[in-house]
Amino acid sequence: MGDRGFDADRDFGRLSSPAAAAFRQPPHAAASTEAFFRAAAAILSTPPDLSEPDISATLLKRHYGLEGSIAVLSSEVERTAEVSLLDGRRLILKTSARREAIDSFRFQSAALAALQNSAGFVAPTLIRTSGGALMFEEEGISGYLQTRIEGISLHKETPTPGLLFRTGSALGRLDMALGQVNLPSAKRPILWHIGCWSRLMELEGYLPAGSVAESVGAAMAEYMRIIEPQIQNLDWQVTHNDPSPFNTIVTSDGLGFIDFGDGSWSPRIQDLAIAASHVVTDPTLPLGGAEHLIAGYAAVVPLSALEAKLLVGLMRARQSALILVNYWRSYLFPADAEYIKKNVARAERGLSILAPLSTASGEAAVLSAASKPSPKP
């Protein structure tokens, strides 16, 4: 591990006071500011409050009039609990005592509410409070309740061409639906936002020396030199911003998407870049097998010339961002390193597969993929 000129406690220990000023700038400019980056990074450098008592049952009864057994699923940033009601239904209750969670929950609950009448994909249904609100806020804690999607996580399924095509198509329909809404807190600080990427190389000291660090450095240099100057010319909208295989569910009713916690105001093509970056696994194909997912997305949302040109670079930059952030967070929270790094090996392999592509050959591969028809069953 290299020299860590970057100090998490020093740099991210408190929110920067100019953060509010960043949000008075144009949407894509605000997320590129130093204040936005520091505020976003501070959130992910704060350890979960493991001493926080689990009062899920009390909150469920108080705000929804419901009772049932509760099992905590995770508490890395926000506490996620599965609720099994007496009538057999299973719900998901998300809560947090963190101040920044209020804005996150405002966005997440509003997103689920906005998607409830959409078609072509599956999303959790928001359960309103007894008073009809999308979420609840009380002194020191906030949260919301949703249904649990029944199905199998995409990362556990065999990624056949047909399944990846359907995944891309469902993601395209999700983006079409999100493109119609204006949600609260869509411009809150999020480290996974594309506006933070050029600053993430501050974390390179946490990477192991060798080929991974070299590939990340090359991908991020390309991003800053070629892609970042052009992202303002892309179509921006509300996006999911993390449609990974862990957040994509194969259900009997189609592909579903969960966990909108990183959702934000971003380039629309960002969702495709993120989803595609996770399925680059086959070194015998130019895009590593992501061709099929790209084809499915483009069948619903045709790619612009600029989107086709930048997509591979965006995929490499996202893989690099994932590697950088998760090596850093694994250093901060070694006890949780296995969970934090669950996607890192896939990103490293995918980055190595995409590395040989030039801007021109990457664009050609994307255009070829976008023109592919749906695979035969």
Secondary structure, DSSP 8 states (H G I E B T S, - for coil): -------HHHHHSS--TTHHHHTTS-HHHHTTSHHHHHHHHHHHTS---TTS---HHHHHHHHH---EEEEEEE-SSSEEEEEEETTS-EEEEEEE--TTHHHHHHHHHHHHHHHTT--SSB---EE--TTS-SSEEETTEEEEEEE---SEEGGGS---HHHHHHHHHHHHHHHHHHTT---TTTTS--TTSGGGGGGGGGGGGGS-TTHHHHHHHHHHHHIIIIIGGGGGGS-EEEE-S---TTSEEEETTEEEE---TT-EEEETHHHHHHHHHTT---TTSTTTTTHHHHHHHHHHS---HHHHHHHHHHHHHHHHHHHHHHHHHHHH-GGGHHHHTTTHHHHHHHHHHHTT--HHHHHHHHHHHHT------
